[in-house]
């Protein structure tokens, strides 16, 4: 078995995870420029992501296991969808 497809898959996933915040911030910056404003800094998406990762997770006593696995499942689905789009 060749490692080439596996390597391409890993590179695609890393590109999707690393470039997505930049593109979102770039879109916000372009929209702001069209409206006559300056817009956010180009690294703002990465700063927001770092801030979100440092937050404490708080669950209600009445929440089910679905509330706990939903963020991981949605991230996994986005990675798979992004991987299929780039190839």
Buried (B, 14 or more C-beta within 10 A) or exposed (E): EEEEEEEEEEEBBEEBBEEBBBEBBBEBBEEEEEEEEEBBEEEBBBEBBEEEEEEEEEEEEEEEEEEEEEEEEEEEEEBEEBBEEEE
